[in-house]
Amino acid sequence: MDYTDRNQGISDIGASHGAAGHGRAKRLVGRLPSPAIPRRVRAVDLFCGIGGLTHGLRSRGIGVVAGYDADPSCRYAYEANNDGAAFVEADIRELSYRDIEHHYRGADVTVMVGCAPCQPFSAHTRRNKERHDDCSLLDEFSRLVQQGTPDIVSIENVPGLARHDAFTQFTRRLHDLDYDVAYEVLCCGDYGVPQRRRRLVLLASKLRNASIPQRQAATPTIDSFIRDLPAVGSGQSHPSDSAHVTLPLSDLNYRRMVQSKPGGSWKDWDEDLISACHSKAYYPAPYGRMRWQAPAPTITTQFCYYSTGRFGHPQQHRTISVREAALLQTFPPTYALIDPNAAMPIHKIAKHVGNAVPVKLAEAIGDAILDAACVR
């Protein structure tokens, strides 16, 4: 599906400088009439995973025609939910722009998007004092941009990347290639995602000024997203939805879960349930329960484990299920996650969901892309 008609323009007010003084964090604050210019906007999604970014862009009418990822286990969910978009198993380090340019055939506006894995700069990695400076995949993304100079480029990533030299070099390269660049760390809750998740979003355009999408709403709470799902037990799945499944709790962790209060911590437990390591913890979230009337914490790749964050269900004695995590990532309730013909462990599916771009954030990025594509 191609975007063909947009009778809207934008008005920019104000600008602020990001890390190292590169880029502008402009927001769309108003819309002015502009001539309708039919355009075929086609995009390629690098590091596509199971398709959160692709799905959000396509819901806005952007013709995402292909997703590239090195993990073949993402193919089923990507293709099952994004009809007409091809999943291409490939390592970006082995690609050149010539390998992907055929996807843009017939396009008036070419778009390259992606979320290069940069776990070394995530908050979780920093808390665990892991240190890696490798951001070679962003460099590879930058190389493809330089080779092909698509009309519009967008990336979504962890906030910590903005402070890294690799990001500064990336934005400088975009400026050298005559892109207008805007970037900002966004609160996903401002775009309809029921999480405290924060993400770095960059948009670069050769067609007109690039702008970051405006805040759309107050952060929603989890109750309207997962409260109505049927109950399941620890280590069980629901017969009508194989993705509504949880990992089993040990006997000790089940006893801890029973004593855990929504929004509380391990400090609520009886003393015999508290381990020595708990008293040394700086963060109270591990072994915590969510609260119905609050947003979720950031849905990580380890949400299926009780010990890795506040991923306990608000009411039932279990962690949140894969389906619940996907809903909190704003995937549609019908988004197919599990290939019925291929067994996959729960922790692998959890990694897919946790790594995904929230669909509602992707929709907002799509709106910004369409605004940048509106008038040449």
N, C-alpha and C positions, 0 to 999 in steps of 0.2 A: 504494500500500500504506500502510495506516494503522497506527500503533502502538496497541494496544488493551489490553494487560495487562502490569502490572509489579508484582511482589510484593516490591519492595525499597524501602528508605528509605536515608537517609544519616546519618552522624554527622560533624559538623564539629568539628575541634579546631584552635584557633589561628587567627590572622588577621594579615596584614601589610598595610601601606598601600603603594599604588603611587605613581606620579608625582603630584606636587601634592597628595598626601594623599587622593585620591579612589579609591574602590573597594577591594575586599579580594581578596587572592590566596589564597583558601581552597582546600584540596584535599579531595577525597573520600578519607577514610581508613578507612572501615568501612561496613558495610551492616546495617541493622536491619530486621526484618520490619515491614511496613505493609500496611494493607488494600489489596486489589486494586481499583483504580478504572479501569474501562475509559474510555479517552479517544481521541478522534480527533485526532491531532496532525498539522497540515498546515503546510507551510512554503513560502515564496517565497525564491528565491536571487537576490539582486541582484548584478550583476557576475559572472555565473555562469561565463563563459568556456566551456571545453569540459567542465565538469561535475565537477571533482574534489571539491568540497564537496558538491554534490548527490549524487554517487555514494556518498560515505561516509555521508551522513545516511540515504539510502534503504537502505543495507545494514544499518542499525540499526533499520529499520522506520518511519522518519519519512517521512510522505507529502509529499515535495517535489513540488509539482504544477506549478511553473513556474520557469523561469530567465530572467532579463532580462539582456541585454547589448547594447551598441551595435555590436559587431563581428559582422557577419553570417557571417563565415567560421567562427565557432565553432558554428554551428547543427548541421552534420552530426554532429560528434563528440558534442555534447550530446544530441541526440535519438536517435542510433543506439545509445547505451549506457545511456540512462535512459528506458526504455519508459514512456510515459504522462505524462512530464513535458514540458510544452510550452516550446519556446524562443521567446522574444518579443524581437524586435529593437527596442530602444528606448533612448533617451538618458534617463537618470534625471533629468536637469535639466528634462525636459519631462513628467515623470510627477507625478501626485498619488496619494494613497492610494486615491482612488476608482477609479483605473485598475487597481489590483491586488486590491482587497478581494473581488472575486467569486471569486478563487481559494480563499478561506477558507470558502466556503459549506459549511455542515454541520460545520465544525470545532468541537471542544471546546477545543482549545488552538491558538492562532495563533502562528506563528514567522516572524520575518524575519531572514535571515542575509545576509552579503555580505562581500566583500573589495574595498573601494574602492581602485582603483589609486592608490598613493601612492609612486611610484618616487623622488620627491625625497628621501625619508627612508631609502632603502635604503643599505646599506653600500657597494655599488658606486658609487652616485652620490656619496657623501661622499668616497670615495677619489679620484674624478676631479674633485673640487672644484667640482662643479656645485652651483648654489644656486637652489632654487625654493621658495617658501613657499606655493604654491597647494595647498590641500587641500580644494578646493571640493566634490569628490565625496563626501567624508565628511560635509560640511555638508548635502549633498542627502540622503544616507542619513538623517541626523539629522532633517531636515525631515519625511521620510515617517514616521519613527517617531513624531514629535510629532503628526502628523495622525491616525495610526491607532492608536497605542498597542497594538501586538500584545502578547500575553502574554509572549513570550520574544524577546529580541534577541541576536544574536551576530555579532561581526565577527572576522576574522582578517587580520593585516596585518604589515608590517615592524616590527621592534622600535623603530626610531628614531621612529616615530609617537608613542610613549608620551611623548616629551619635548616634543611640540609643543603649542602653545596650542589648536589645533583639537581635539586629543584631550581635553584638560582641559575644554574647553567642552562636548564631546560627553558626557563622563561627568557633568558637572554637570547637563546637561539631563536625562539619564536619572534622576538623583536627584530632580530637581524634578518629574518625572513619576511618582514613587513606585516606581521600579524598585529592586530590590536588585542591586547591581553587583559583579562580581568580574572581575579581569583580571590577567594575568601574562605575561611573556615566557617561552615554553616552548622547550625543546630538542626538536625533532621526533624525534630519535633515541630519546627516552624513550617514544615511542609507536609504535615499529616502523618508522620511516622511516630508511633507511640513508644518512643525510646529516648534516652538521654544521649544518644549517639551523636557525635560531631564528626564531620567529614570535610576535607579540603576539596573544593570544587574549582576547577579552572576552565575558562572558556576563552578561546582565541579565534579571531575571525579576520579574514581578508576582505570581507564584503561590507562591513559596517562596524561601528563601535561594538565591542563585546561587553555584555552586562550580566551580572549575577542575578538570578531570579529573586523576585521580592518575597518577603515573608508572607505566608498565606493564611496561617491560622495559629491559634494557641495549641500547644502540645496536647494531643489526645491521651487518654488514659487507657489501660489495657482492658478494662471491663467490656467495652463495646467491641473488642476484637476477639476475645477468647472465652468470655464467660459462658456463652451458649453452646460450647462444644460439649459433647457427651463425656461423661466421666470414664476414665481408664485408670487401671491400677499401675503400680510400680512394675516395670518390666513387661507391661502388656500393650497390646494394640487393639484398636477398635475394628470390629469386623467390616464396617462399611468404609473405612479409610485406613489403608495400610500405613500412611504417613502419620496418623495419630497414634504414635508409638513412643515408648519411653524406655530408657535403660533401667534395669532393676537396681534397687538400693540394697546394700548389705544390711544385715540385721541391725548392726550398730547405727548406721546412717538412717535407717527407718525410724529407730527410736529417737534419734536427733530430730528428724523431720517432724515427728509427732509433737515435739516440744518447741518447734520453731514458730515464731509469731510473724505475721505479715509485717514487713518493714523492720523486723528485729534482727537479732544476730545470735551467735553461739552463746552469748552471755545470758540468754534466756533458759539455757539447759540446766538440768541437774548437774551437780559437780562431777559425778562419776562418768558423764558423757563428754566432758571437756578434756582434750588432750593437752599436753605441755606446749605443743606448737601453737595452739590457739591463743594462749596468753601472750605470745610473742608477735602475734600478727598485728600489722599496722592498719589493716583494712578489715572492717567488720562484715563486708558483703559475703565472703565465702560461707556456704551453708545457710544462706538467707532465703527468705520467701519474698516474692513480689507482693505488692498491695493492689487491690482492684482499682482504687481511685488514684492511681499514680502511673506515670509512664514506666516502662520497663528499663532496666539498665541496658547498655549496649549488648545486643545479641552477638556473642562471639562464636567462634567455631567450636567452643567447648560447653555450650549451653546444656548439653545432655548430661553433664556431670554436676552433681549436687555441691561438690567441694570447690568449684572454680568461680563461683559468683552467686549473685542473688537470683538463682534460676529455679528456686522452689515454687511450685504452684501456689497461688494464694490460699487455696482451701484444701485441695486434695494432697495426700501424703506421697508426693512424687515430684520429680523435676518436670518442667514443661516438656511437652511432646514436640516432635519434629514439626508437625502441622501447626501447633501453636506458635512456635518460633517463626515459621514461615509467614503466618498471619501478622505477627509483630514486625516482620520485615516488609509488610504490606503487599505480599503476594496475594493474588486472588484465592479464595477458598478452594477453587477447583484446580489450582496449579498442580499438575502431575509431577511428583517428586521421585517416585520409586518405579523403576522398570519392572513390570510383573514377570518378565522373563529372565531377569538377572538378579541374583542375590547381592545385596550390598549391606555391609554392617552399618548400624545406626550412627556410629561416630563419623563415618565417611559422609553420610547424608547430612549430618549436622555441620560438617566442615563446608559443604556446598552452600547451605543456607546462611551460615554465619559470614561467609566470604562475599555474599551477594550484595549488590547495590540495592538498597530499599526501593521498591517500585515507585512509591510516591515521590521520593527524591529524584528518581530518574525522570518522572513526568515533568517535574519542575525544570530539570536540566533540558528536557525536550522543548519546553516553552521558550527557554532562553536561546536555544539553537534556532528555533523558528523565527524568533525576533531578529537574530543576527542574519538569517537568510532572506528576510523579507524584502529588502531593497539593496541593490548592488550600489 
